[in-house]
Amino acid sequence: MPYQNNQTNKRKSYTPQFKFDRAVETIKIGNLSEISRKYGVGVNVLSKWRTDLMERGYRIFETGPDQEAGGLKKQIAKLEQMVGKKEVELNLLKNFSDFYGSQSSP
């Protein structure tokens, strides 16, 4: 399905895959008018998709899923360690409070 028709809005909402495929096609073929007629998408829209791909497409090579997952795992481990330290601190404070509370009671 190349697009999802939104009933409240007259504009077509194209899927990301469709946009990507058409942007790549505009780069390969170069004839925006031909692609526009073929898929019923405006030349200006195709031009914008191509520009977006050219400007931001490099980001797909910045980090892979494995690198991102590794970073998130490290962050989780750090947060778990912080929570553990806070639990120890709370238990220490509770023990001191209980100890000094029992000392001052007659």
Biopython code that builds the backbone (N, CA, C, O; Angstrom):
import numpy as np
from Bio.PDB.StructureBuilder import StructureBuilder

atoms = [
    (1, "MET", "N", (0.842, -1.172, 0.000)),
    (1, "MET", "CA", (0.000, 0.000, 0.000)),
    (1, "MET", "C", (0.888, 1.236, 0.000)),
    (1, "MET", "O", (1.541, 1.501, 1.009)),
    (2, "PRO", "N", (0.943, 1.999, -1.077)),
    (2, "PRO", "CA", (1.824, 3.143, -1.160)),
    (2, "PRO", "C", (1.386, 4.322, -0.289)),
    (2, "PRO", "O", (2.226, 5.106, 0.153)),
    (3, "TYR", "N", (0.104, 4.452, -0.042)),
    (3, "TYR", "CA", (-0.333, 5.570, 0.777)),
    (3, "TYR", "C", (-1.527, 5.162, 1.612)),
    (3, "TYR", "O", (-2.222, 4.190, 1.318)),
    (4, "GLN", "N", (-1.742, 5.939, 2.663)),
    (4, "GLN", "CA", (-2.886, 5.742, 3.546)),
    (4, "GLN", "C", (-3.758, 6.975, 3.399)),
    (4, "GLN", "O", (-3.306, 8.090, 3.657)),
    (5, "ASN", "N", (-4.988, 6.788, 2.994)),
    (5, "ASN", "CA", (-5.887, 7.909, 2.787)),
    (5, "ASN", "C", (-6.508, 8.310, 4.108)),
    (5, "ASN", "O", (-7.180, 7.505, 4.752)),
    (6, "ASN", "N", (-6.290, 9.541, 4.514)),
    (6, "ASN", "CA", (-6.828, 10.069, 5.748)),
    (6, "ASN", "C", (-8.170, 10.713, 5.420)),
    (6, "ASN", "O", (-8.221, 11.672, 4.650)),
    (7, "GLN", "N", (-9.251, 10.204, 5.990)),
    (7, "GLN", "CA", (-10.596, 10.654, 5.647)),
    (7, "GLN", "C", (-10.845, 12.112, 6.015)),
    (7, "GLN", "O", (-11.556, 12.808, 5.289)),
    (8, "THR", "N", (-10.281, 12.595, 7.122)),
    (8, "THR", "CA", (-10.519, 13.971, 7.548)),
    (8, "THR", "C", (-9.667, 14.961, 6.778)),
    (8, "THR", "O", (-9.982, 16.151, 6.738)),
    (9, "ASN", "N", (-8.604, 14.490, 6.172)),
    (9, "ASN", "CA", (-7.692, 15.349, 5.441)),
    (9, "ASN", "C", (-7.634, 14.857, 3.993)),
    (9, "ASN", "O", (-7.456, 13.664, 3.746)),
    (10, "LYS", "N", (-7.782, 15.763, 3.054)),
    (10, "LYS", "CA", (-7.811, 15.386, 1.641)),
    (10, "LYS", "C", (-6.443, 14.966, 1.120)),
    (10, "LYS", "O", (-6.359, 14.333, 0.068)),
    (11, "ARG", "N", (-5.367, 15.306, 1.835)),
    (11, "ARG", "CA", (-4.019, 14.988, 1.381)),
    (11, "ARG", "C", (-3.720, 13.514, 1.604)),
    (11, "ARG", "O", (-4.207, 12.893, 2.548)),
    (12, "LYS", "N", (-2.913, 12.979, 0.716)),
    (12, "LYS", "CA", (-2.475, 11.591, 0.847)),
    (12, "LYS", "C", (-1.335, 11.539, 1.850)),
    (12, "LYS", "O", (-0.513, 12.453, 1.926)),
    (13, "SER", "N", (-1.296, 10.462, 2.616)),
    (13, "SER", "CA", (-0.215, 10.252, 3.569)),
    (13, "SER", "C", (0.534, 8.999, 3.127)),
    (13, "SER", "O", (0.033, 7.884, 3.272)),
    (14, "TYR", "N", (1.724, 9.189, 2.591)),
    (14, "TYR", "CA", (2.497, 8.081, 2.041)),
    (14, "TYR", "C", (3.309, 7.390, 3.138)),
    (14, "TYR", "O", (3.724, 8.015, 4.114)),
    (15, "THR", "N", (3.520, 6.108, 2.954)),
    (15, "THR", "CA", (4.313, 5.349, 3.914)),
    (15, "THR", "C", (5.785, 5.745, 3.784)),
    (15, "THR", "O", (6.215, 6.175, 2.714)),
    (16, "PRO", "N", (6.556, 5.604, 4.857)),
    (16, "PRO", "CA", (7.980, 5.926, 4.771)),
    (16, "PRO", "C", (8.712, 5.114, 3.706)),
    (16, "PRO", "O", (9.593, 5.636, 3.022)),
    (17, "GLN", "N", (8.353, 3.849, 3.567)),
    (17, "GLN", "CA", (9.011, 3.004, 2.560)),
    (17, "GLN", "C", (8.733, 3.515, 1.149)),
    (17, "GLN", "O", (9.630, 3.541, 0.307)),
    (18, "PHE", "N", (7.486, 3.922, 0.891)),
    (18, "PHE", "CA", (7.123, 4.458, -0.420)),
    (18, "PHE", "C", (7.928, 5.725, -0.706)),
    (18, "PHE", "O", (8.454, 5.894, -1.806)),
    (19, "LYS", "N", (8.023, 6.616, 0.286)),
    (19, "LYS", "CA", (8.774, 7.858, 0.112)),
    (19, "LYS", "C", (10.246, 7.558, -0.184)),
    (19, "LYS", "O", (10.843, 8.149, -1.084)),
    (20, "PHE", "N", (10.811, 6.643, 0.576)),
    (20, "PHE", "CA", (12.215, 6.287, 0.389)),
    (20, "PHE", "C", (12.441, 5.721, -1.015)),
    (20, "PHE", "O", (13.372, 6.121, -1.715)),
    (21, "ASP", "N", (11.582, 4.793, -1.410)),
    (21, "ASP", "CA", (11.723, 4.170, -2.729)),
    (21, "ASP", "C", (11.629, 5.199, -3.852)),
    (21, "ASP", "O", (12.408, 5.154, -4.804)),
    (22, "ARG", "N", (10.685, 6.121, -3.743)),
    (22, "ARG", "CA", (10.537, 7.141, -4.784)),
    (22, "ARG", "C", (11.721, 8.107, -4.777)),
    (22, "ARG", "O", (12.172, 8.531, -5.841)),
    (23, "ALA", "N", (12.230, 8.459, -3.597)),
    (23, "ALA", "CA", (13.390, 9.355, -3.525)),
    (23, "ALA", "C", (14.597, 8.701, -4.173)),
    (23, "ALA", "O", (15.334, 9.356, -4.910)),
    (24, "VAL", "N", (14.808, 7.435, -3.912)),
    (24, "VAL", "CA", (15.924, 6.717, -4.526)),
    (24, "VAL", "C", (15.722, 6.653, -6.035)),
    (24, "VAL", "O", (16.668, 6.822, -6.805)),
    (25, "GLU", "N", (14.503, 6.413, -6.445)),
    (25, "GLU", "CA", (14.202, 6.340, -7.878)),
    (25, "GLU", "C", (14.489, 7.678, -8.569)),
    (25, "GLU", "O", (14.971, 7.705, -9.701)),
    (26, "THR", "N", (14.189, 8.787, -7.880)),
    (26, "THR", "CA", (14.474, 10.094, -8.484)),
    (26, "THR", "C", (15.969, 10.319, -8.646)),
    (26, "THR", "O", (16.411, 10.994, -9.576)),
    (27, "ILE", "N", (16.744, 9.744, -7.729)),
    (27, "ILE", "CA", (18.200, 9.870, -7.833)),
    (27, "ILE", "C", (18.722, 9.001, -8.983)),
    (27, "ILE", "O", (19.578, 9.428, -9.757)),
    (28, "LYS", "N", (18.197, 7.790, -9.080)),
    (28, "LYS", "CA", (18.657, 6.865, -10.127)),
    (28, "LYS", "C", (18.252, 7.343, -11.520)),
    (28, "LYS", "O", (19.078, 7.412, -12.430)),
    (29, "ILE", "N", (16.983, 7.669, -11.670)),
    (29, "ILE", "CA", (16.453, 8.014, -12.995)),
    (29, "ILE", "C", (16.681, 9.483, -13.313)),
    (29, "ILE", "O", (17.098, 9.831, -14.417)),
    (30, "GLY", "N", (16.404, 10.347, -12.332)),
    (30, "GLY", "CA", (16.628, 11.772, -12.525)),
    (30, "GLY", "C", (15.486, 12.522, -13.185)),
    (30, "GLY", "O", (15.492, 13.753, -13.183)),
    (31, "ASN", "N", (14.508, 11.831, -13.748)),
    (31, "ASN", "CA", (13.401, 12.485, -14.421)),
    (31, "ASN", "C", (12.199, 12.541, -13.477)),
    (31, "ASN", "O", (11.425, 11.588, -13.384)),
    (32, "LEU", "N", (12.055, 13.660, -12.785)),
    (32, "LEU", "CA", (10.981, 13.809, -11.803)),
    (32, "LEU", "C", (9.599, 13.745, -12.446)),
    (32, "LEU", "O", (8.671, 13.182, -11.865)),
    (33, "SER", "N", (9.457, 14.310, -13.626)),
    (33, "SER", "CA", (8.156, 14.326, -14.305)),
    (33, "SER", "C", (7.681, 12.908, -14.606)),
    (33, "SER", "O", (6.509, 12.583, -14.418)),
    (34, "GLU", "N", (8.588, 12.082, -15.068)),
    (34, "GLU", "CA", (8.246, 10.690, -15.398)),
    (34, "GLU", "C", (7.791, 9.930, -14.139)),
    (34, "GLU", "O", (6.790, 9.214, -14.160)),
    (35, "ILE", "N", (8.522, 10.097, -13.085)),
    (35, "ILE", "CA", (8.176, 9.409, -11.832)),
    (35, "ILE", "C", (6.867, 9.965, -11.272)),
    (35, "ILE", "O", (6.046, 9.220, -10.737)),
    (36, "SER", "N", (6.681, 11.265, -11.398)),
    (36, "SER", "CA", (5.460, 11.916, -10.935)),
    (36, "SER", "C", (4.233, 11.334, -11.629)),
    (36, "SER", "O", (3.238, 11.010, -10.980)),
    (37, "ARG", "N", (4.309, 11.206, -12.941)),
    (37, "ARG", "CA", (3.192, 10.629, -13.710)),
    (37, "ARG", "C", (2.984, 9.159, -13.354)),
    (37, "ARG", "O", (1.848, 8.705, -13.214)),
    (38, "LYS", "N", (4.076, 8.422, -13.208)),
    (38, "LYS", "CA", (4.006, 6.986, -12.947)),
    (38, "LYS", "C", (3.290, 6.674, -11.635)),
    (38, "LYS", "O", (2.512, 5.723, -11.562)),
    (39, "TYR", "N", (3.552, 7.480, -10.589)),
    (39, "TYR", "CA", (2.999, 7.175, -9.265)),
    (39, "TYR", "C", (1.928, 8.155, -8.790)),
    (39, "TYR", "O", (1.342, 7.961, -7.725)),
    (40, "GLY", "N", (1.665, 9.208, -9.574)),
    (40, "GLY", "CA", (0.652, 10.168, -9.190)),
    (40, "GLY", "C", (1.057, 11.027, -8.001)),
    (40, "GLY", "O", (0.226, 11.410, -7.177)),
    (41, "VAL", "N", (2.335, 11.315, -7.931)),
    (41, "VAL", "CA", (2.874, 12.142, -6.850)),
    (41, "VAL", "C", (3.419, 13.409, -7.485)),
    (41, "VAL", "O", (4.054, 13.357, -8.539)),
    (42, "GLY", "N", (3.175, 14.540, -6.851)),
    (42, "GLY", "CA", (3.627, 15.809, -7.397)),
    (42, "GLY", "C", (5.137, 15.912, -7.504)),
    (42, "GLY", "O", (5.877, 15.340, -6.704)),
    (43, "VAL", "N", (5.579, 16.656, -8.513)),
    (43, "VAL", "CA", (7.010, 16.854, -8.751)),
    (43, "VAL", "C", (7.657, 17.531, -7.541)),
    (43, "VAL", "O", (8.759, 17.161, -7.137)),
    (44, "ASN", "N", (6.977, 18.514, -6.968)),
    (44, "ASN", "CA", (7.526, 19.213, -5.802)),
    (44, "ASN", "C", (7.675, 18.275, -4.603)),
    (44, "ASN", "O", (8.640, 18.372, -3.845)),
    (45, "VAL", "N", (6.726, 17.382, -4.443)),
    (45, "VAL", "CA", (6.784, 16.411, -3.348)),
    (45, "VAL", "C", (7.973, 15.480, -3.547)),
    (45, "VAL", "O", (8.735, 15.225, -2.614)),
    (46, "LEU", "N", (8.125, 14.979, -4.756)),
    (46, "LEU", "CA", (9.260, 14.105, -5.059)),
    (46, "LEU", "C", (10.590, 14.822, -4.838)),
    (46, "LEU", "O", (11.542, 14.235, -4.323)),
    (47, "SER", "N", (10.646, 16.069, -5.223)),
    (47, "SER", "CA", (11.854, 16.854, -5.050)),
    (47, "SER", "C", (12.185, 17.021, -3.568)),
    (47, "SER", "O", (13.348, 16.939, -3.174)),
    (48, "LYS", "N", (11.170, 17.254, -2.759)),
    (48, "LYS", "CA", (11.384, 17.394, -1.315)),
    (48, "LYS", "C", (11.868, 16.084, -0.711)),
    (48, "LYS", "O", (12.785, 16.088, 0.111)),
    (49, "TRP", "N", (11.270, 14.968, -1.102)),
    (49, "TRP", "CA", (11.702, 13.666, -0.584)),
    (49, "TRP", "C", (13.156, 13.390, -0.954)),
    (49, "TRP", "O", (13.930, 12.888, -0.139)),
    (50, "ARG", "N", (13.517, 13.721, -2.188)),
    (50, "ARG", "CA", (14.900, 13.514, -2.632)),
    (50, "ARG", "C", (15.853, 14.391, -1.826)),
    (50, "ARG", "O", (16.908, 13.930, -1.389)),
    (51, "THR", "N", (15.484, 15.644, -1.631)),
    (51, "THR", "CA", (16.317, 16.561, -0.849)),
    (51, "THR", "C", (16.467, 16.057, 0.583)),
    (51, "THR", "O", (17.570, 16.067, 1.131)),
    (52, "ASP", "N", (15.365, 15.616, 1.193)),
    (52, "ASP", "CA", (15.420, 15.076, 2.556)),
    (52, "ASP", "C", (16.357, 13.871, 2.631)),
    (52, "ASP", "O", (17.154, 13.751, 3.561)),
    (53, "LEU", "N", (16.254, 12.989, 1.650)),
    (53, "LEU", "CA", (17.118, 11.809, 1.621)),
    (53, "LEU", "C", (18.580, 12.209, 1.483)),
    (53, "LEU", "O", (19.446, 11.662, 2.166)),
    (54, "MET", "N", (18.849, 13.146, 0.616)),
    (54, "MET", "CA", (20.231, 13.577, 0.391)),
    (54, "MET", "C", (20.798, 14.275, 1.631)),
    (54, "MET", "O", (21.979, 14.115, 1.942)),
    (55, "GLU", "N", (19.971, 15.045, 2.339)),
    (55, "GLU", "CA", (20.449, 15.800, 3.497)),
    (55, "GLU", "C", (20.550, 14.952, 4.757)),
    (55, "GLU", "O", (21.456, 15.148, 5.568)),
    (56, "ARG", "N", (19.637, 14.019, 4.926)),
    (56, "ARG", "CA", (19.588, 13.275, 6.186)),
    (56, "ARG", "C", (19.811, 11.780, 6.045)),
    (56, "ARG", "O", (19.830, 11.061, 7.045)),
    (57, "GLY", "N", (19.979, 11.308, 4.839)),
    (57, "GLY", "CA", (20.122, 9.879, 4.613)),
    (57, "GLY", "C", (21.370, 9.271, 5.223)),
    (57, "GLY", "O", (21.396, 8.077, 5.521)),
    (58, "TYR", "N", (22.400, 10.074, 5.411)),
    (58, "TYR", "CA", (23.653, 9.571, 5.969)),
    (58, "TYR", "C", (23.480, 9.057, 7.400)),
    (58, "TYR", "O", (24.296, 8.262, 7.865)),
    (59, "ARG", "N", (22.460, 9.486, 8.087)),
    (59, "ARG", "CA", (22.261, 9.103, 9.490)),
    (59, "ARG", "C", (22.059, 7.605, 9.669)),
    (59, "ARG", "O", (22.314, 7.071, 10.749)),
    (60, "ILE", "N", (21.606, 6.925, 8.625)),
    (60, "ILE", "CA", (21.406, 5.487, 8.770)),
    (60, "ILE", "C", (22.719, 4.748, 8.964)),
    (60, "ILE", "O", (22.727, 3.610, 9.432)),
    (61, "PHE", "N", (23.836, 5.387, 8.607)),
    (61, "PHE", "CA", (25.137, 4.748, 8.749)),
    (61, "PHE", "C", (25.858, 5.159, 10.034)),
    (61, "PHE", "O", (26.927, 4.626, 10.331)),
    (62, "GLU", "N", (25.293, 6.097, 10.801)),
    (62, "GLU", "CA", (25.956, 6.584, 12.007)),
    (62, "GLU", "C", (26.041, 5.516, 13.093)),
    (62, "GLU", "O", (27.127, 5.221, 13.593)),
    (63, "THR", "N", (24.925, 4.949, 13.450)),
    (63, "THR", "CA", (24.916, 3.921, 14.487)),
    (63, "THR", "C", (24.054, 2.769, 14.031)),
    (63, "THR", "O", (22.966, 2.958, 13.488)),
    (64, "GLY", "N", (24.549, 1.596, 14.255)),
    (64, "GLY", "CA", (23.777, 0.410, 13.934)),
    (64, "GLY", "C", (22.969, -0.014, 15.145)),
    (64, "GLY", "O", (23.210, 0.471, 16.250)),
    (65, "PRO", "N", (22.028, -0.900, 14.957)),
    (65, "PRO", "CA", (21.208, -1.370, 16.074)),
    (65, "PRO", "C", (22.038, -2.002, 17.185)),
    (65, "PRO", "O", (21.709, -1.858, 18.362)),
    (66, "ASP", "N", (23.118, -2.704, 16.818)),
    (66, "ASP", "CA", (23.961, -3.343, 17.828)),
    (66, "ASP", "C", (24.677, -2.308, 18.685)),
    (66, "ASP", "O", (24.778, -2.469, 19.902)),
    (67, "GLN", "N", (25.170, -1.251, 18.060)),
    (67, "GLN", "CA", (25.838, -0.191, 18.808)),
    (67, "GLN", "C", (24.857, 0.513, 19.738)),
    (67, "GLN", "O", (25.177, 0.807, 20.890)),
    (68, "GLU", "N", (23.681, 0.773, 19.235)),
    (68, "GLU", "CA", (22.670, 1.457, 20.034)),
    (68, "GLU", "C", (22.240, 0.584, 21.208)),
    (68, "GLU", "O", (22.092, 1.077, 22.326)),
    (69, "ALA", "N", (22.040, -0.702, 20.961)),
    (69, "ALA", "CA", (21.645, -1.625, 22.027)),
    (69, "ALA", "C", (22.739, -1.720, 23.084)),
    (69, "ALA", "O", (22.442, -1.764, 24.278)),
    (70, "GLY", "N", (23.994, -1.751, 22.659)),
    (70, "GLY", "CA", (25.108, -1.799, 23.602)),
    (70, "GLY", "C", (25.142, -0.567, 24.488)),
    (70, "GLY", "O", (25.368, -0.669, 25.693)),
    (71, "GLY", "N", (24.919, 0.586, 23.897)),
    (71, "GLY", "CA", (24.881, 1.837, 24.664)),
    (71, "GLY", "C", (23.749, 1.846, 25.665)),
    (71, "GLY", "O", (23.911, 2.297, 26.798)),
    (72, "LEU", "N", (22.603, 1.346, 25.241)),
    (72, "LEU", "CA", (21.451, 1.295, 26.148)),
    (72, "LEU", "C", (21.689, 0.312, 27.289)),
    (72, "LEU", "O", (21.286, 0.569, 28.423)),
    (73, "LYS", "N", (22.336, -0.805, 26.998)),
    (73, "LYS", "CA", (22.646, -1.782, 28.055)),
    (73, "LYS", "C", (23.595, -1.182, 29.088)),
    (73, "LYS", "O", (23.432, -1.402, 30.288)),
    (74, "LYS", "N", (24.584, -0.426, 28.622)),
    (74, "LYS", "CA", (25.508, 0.232, 29.544)),
    (74, "LYS", "C", (24.773, 1.234, 30.423)),
    (74, "LYS", "O", (25.024, 1.330, 31.625)),
    (75, "GLN", "N", (23.865, 1.974, 29.807)),
    (75, "GLN", "CA", (23.104, 2.968, 30.556)),
    (75, "GLN", "C", (22.207, 2.291, 31.599)),
    (75, "GLN", "O", (22.077, 2.783, 32.720)),
    (76, "ILE", "N", (21.599, 1.179, 31.235)),
    (76, "ILE", "CA", (20.756, 0.437, 32.174)),
    (76, "ILE", "C", (21.583, -0.074, 33.341)),
    (76, "ILE", "O", (21.168, 0.033, 34.495)),
    (77, "ALA", "N", (22.757, -0.631, 33.043)),
    (77, "ALA", "CA", (23.633, -1.136, 34.104)),
    (77, "ALA", "C", (24.027, -0.021, 35.061)),
    (77, "ALA", "O", (24.048, -0.220, 36.276)),
    (78, "LYS", "N", (24.338, 1.142, 34.523)),
    (78, "LYS", "CA", (24.714, 2.289, 35.356)),
    (78, "LYS", "C", (23.546, 2.715, 36.243)),
    (78, "LYS", "O", (23.736, 2.993, 37.427)),
    (79, "LEU", "N", (22.359, 2.766, 35.687)),
    (79, "LEU", "CA", (21.175, 3.155, 36.458)),
    (79, "LEU", "C", (20.849, 2.118, 37.533)),
    (79, "LEU", "O", (20.461, 2.475, 38.646)),
    (80, "GLU", "N", (21.005, 0.838, 37.201)),
    (80, "GLU", "CA", (20.766, -0.216, 38.198)),
    (80, "GLU", "C", (21.760, -0.094, 39.345)),
    (80, "GLU", "O", (21.402, -0.292, 40.506)),
    (81, "GLN", "N", (23.005, 0.231, 39.022)),
    (81, "GLN", "CA", (24.026, 0.414, 40.048)),
    (81, "GLN", "C", (23.669, 1.601, 40.952)),
    (81, "GLN", "O", (23.834, 1.529, 42.170)),
    (82, "MET", "N", (23.188, 2.675, 40.360)),
    (82, "MET", "CA", (22.785, 3.843, 41.146)),
    (82, "MET", "C", (21.629, 3.510, 42.072)),
    (82, "MET", "O", (21.620, 3.924, 43.231)),
    (83, "VAL", "N", (20.652, 2.764, 41.568)),
    (83, "VAL", "CA", (19.508, 2.366, 42.384)),
    (83, "VAL", "C", (19.981, 1.490, 43.546)),
    (83, "VAL", "O", (19.510, 1.651, 44.672)),
    (84, "GLY", "N", (20.904, 0.570, 43.284)),
    (84, "GLY", "CA", (21.451, -0.284, 44.332)),
    (84, "GLY", "C", (22.121, 0.528, 45.424)),
    (84, "GLY", "O", (21.925, 0.251, 46.608)),
    (85, "LYS", "N", (22.906, 1.521, 45.049)),
    (85, "LYS", "CA", (23.575, 2.384, 46.024)),
    (85, "LYS", "C", (22.552, 3.132, 46.873)),
    (85, "LYS", "O", (22.714, 3.259, 48.087)),
    (86, "LYS", "N", (21.508, 3.619, 46.233)),
    (86, "LYS", "CA", (20.476, 4.360, 46.969)),
    (86, "LYS", "C", (19.747, 3.439, 47.946)),
    (86, "LYS", "O", (19.389, 3.868, 49.043)),
    (87, "GLU", "N", (19.526, 2.198, 47.571)),
    (87, "GLU", "CA", (18.888, 1.243, 48.479)),
    (87, "GLU", "C", (19.761, 1.000, 49.701)),
    (87, "GLU", "O", (19.250, 0.921, 50.818)),
    (88, "VAL", "N", (21.072, 0.881, 49.504)),
    (88, "VAL", "CA", (22.001, 0.690, 50.617)),
    (88, "VAL", "C", (21.971, 1.921, 51.530)),
    (88, "VAL", "O", (21.924, 1.790, 52.753)),
    (89, "GLU", "N", (21.999, 3.106, 50.934)),
    (89, "GLU", "CA", (21.948, 4.337, 51.725)),
    (89, "GLU", "C", (20.662, 4.422, 52.539)),
    (89, "GLU", "O", (20.693, 4.792, 53.713)),
    (90, "LEU", "N", (19.539, 4.085, 51.925)),
    (90, "LEU", "CA", (18.262, 4.120, 52.636)),
    (90, "LEU", "C", (18.242, 3.127, 53.800)),
    (90, "LEU", "O", (17.761, 3.442, 54.888)),
    (91, "ASN", "N", (18.766, 1.934, 53.557)),
    (91, "ASN", "CA", (18.811, 0.934, 54.623)),
    (91, "ASN", "C", (19.707, 1.390, 55.763)),
    (91, "ASN", "O", (19.373, 1.183, 56.930)),
    (92, "LEU", "N", (20.844, 2.011, 55.445)),
    (92, "LEU", "CA", (21.732, 2.533, 56.478)),
    (92, "LEU", "C", (21.030, 3.603, 57.305)),
    (92, "LEU", "O", (21.083, 3.587, 58.535)),
    (93, "LEU", "N", (20.378, 4.526, 56.621)),
    (93, "LEU", "CA", (19.655, 5.587, 57.329)),
    (93, "LEU", "C", (18.540, 5.014, 58.196)),
    (93, "LEU", "O", (18.316, 5.484, 59.312)),
    (94, "LYS", "N", (17.853, 4.019, 57.698)),
    (94, "LYS", "CA", (16.779, 3.388, 58.464)),
    (94, "LYS", "C", (17.359, 2.703, 59.696)),
    (94, "LYS", "O", (16.794, 2.805, 60.785)),
    (95, "ASN", "N", (18.475, 2.011, 59.534)),
    (95, "ASN", "CA", (19.104, 1.339, 60.670)),
    (95, "ASN", "C", (19.565, 2.344, 61.720)),
    (95, "ASN", "O", (19.351, 2.127, 62.913)),
    (96, "PHE", "N", (20.198, 3.445, 61.297)),
    (96, "PHE", "CA", (20.618, 4.467, 62.239)),
    (96, "PHE", "C", (19.410, 5.068, 62.952)),
    (96, "PHE", "O", (19.432, 5.294, 64.161)),
    (97, "SER", "N", (18.354, 5.322, 62.173)),
    (97, "SER", "CA", (17.140, 5.895, 62.760)),
    (97, "SER", "C", (16.548, 4.943, 63.793)),
    (97, "SER", "O", (16.167, 5.368, 64.883)),
    (98, "ASP", "N", (16.470, 3.658, 63.455)),
    (98, "ASP", "CA", (15.943, 2.667, 64.395)),
    (98, "ASP", "C", (16.825, 2.572, 65.642)),
    (98, "ASP", "O", (16.318, 2.492, 66.761)),
    (99, "PHE", "N", (18.133, 2.581, 65.446)),
    (99, "PHE", "CA", (19.074, 2.452, 66.558)),
    (99, "PHE", "C", (18.954, 3.638, 67.514)),
    (99, "PHE", "O", (18.837, 3.451, 68.725)),
    (100, "TYR", "N", (18.984, 4.860, 66.972)),
    (100, "TYR", "CA", (18.923, 6.042, 67.823)),
    (100, "TYR", "C", (17.511, 6.240, 68.386)),
    (100, "TYR", "O", (17.341, 6.816, 69.460)),
    (101, "GLY", "N", (16.511, 5.762, 67.659)),
    (101, "GLY", "CA", (15.152, 5.814, 68.189)),
    (101, "GLY", "C", (14.978, 4.915, 69.384)),
    (101, "GLY", "O", (14.277, 5.278, 70.329)),
    (102, "SER", "N", (15.603, 3.738, 69.369)),
    (102, "SER", "CA", (15.503, 2.805, 70.492)),
    (102, "SER", "C", (16.354, 3.271, 71.666)),
    (102, "SER", "O", (16.041, 2.923, 72.804)),
    (103, "GLN", "N", (17.418, 4.045, 71.442)),
    (103, "GLN", "CA", (18.280, 4.565, 72.510)),
    (103, "GLN", "C", (17.581, 5.667, 73.308)),
    (103, "GLN", "O", (17.769, 5.778, 74.520)),
    (104, "SER", "N", (16.773, 6.484, 72.620)),
    (104, "SER", "CA", (16.140, 7.600, 73.300)),
    (104, "SER", "C", (14.826, 7.216, 73.949)),
    (104, "SER", "O", (14.283, 8.000, 74.727)),
    (105, "SER", "N", (14.294, 6.030, 73.654)),
    (105, "SER", "CA", (13.031, 5.593, 74.268)),
    (105, "SER", "C", (13.329, 5.043, 75.659)),
    (105, "SER", "O", (14.275, 4.273, 75.824)),
    (106, "PRO", "N", (12.524, 5.429, 76.680)),
    (106, "PRO", "CA", (12.755, 4.896, 78.037)),
    (106, "PRO", "C", (12.305, 3.473, 78.205)),
    (106, "PRO", "O", (12.440, 2.907, 79.289)),
]
sb = StructureBuilder()
sb.init_structure("model")
sb.init_model(0)
sb.init_chain("A")
sb.init_seg("    ")
for serial, (resi, resn, name, xyz) in enumerate(atoms, 1):
    if name == "N":
        sb.init_residue(resn, " ", resi, " ")
    sb.init_atom(name, np.array(xyz, "f"), 0.0, 1.0, " ", f" {name:<3s}", serial, name[0])
structure = sb.get_structure()
